[in-house]
Amino acid sequence: MTIKILKKEKNELEVDLGEADYSVAQVIAARLQETKGVEFAACKITHPVVGTPHLIVKTKTADPVKLVTKEIEEVKKEISEFKKQFSDIAK
């Protein structure tokens, strides 16, 4: 997976998520929309067949890189907990 930062400013970030599934960008954007200090968070895809998902974040004063990193860690933690619980009940 190749991730590229397309735009990185004090209060704005746009990341091309490369081969990542569009739903990954949707989950992160949805969580960021609920985060204090975030003005705008969304994902877009330039073309449904050949496009790659982009995550766009605009903040009031917070560092968007730190906020995205924090949300990714939170999602990873929740997925890990879900995986453990699922494994326990699927035995």
Buried (B, 14 or more C-beta within 10 A) or exposed (E): EEEEEEEEEEBBBBBBBEEBEBEBBBBBBEBBEEBEEBBEBBBEBEEEEEEBBBBBBBBEEBEBBEBBEBBBEEBEEEEEEEEEEEEEEEE
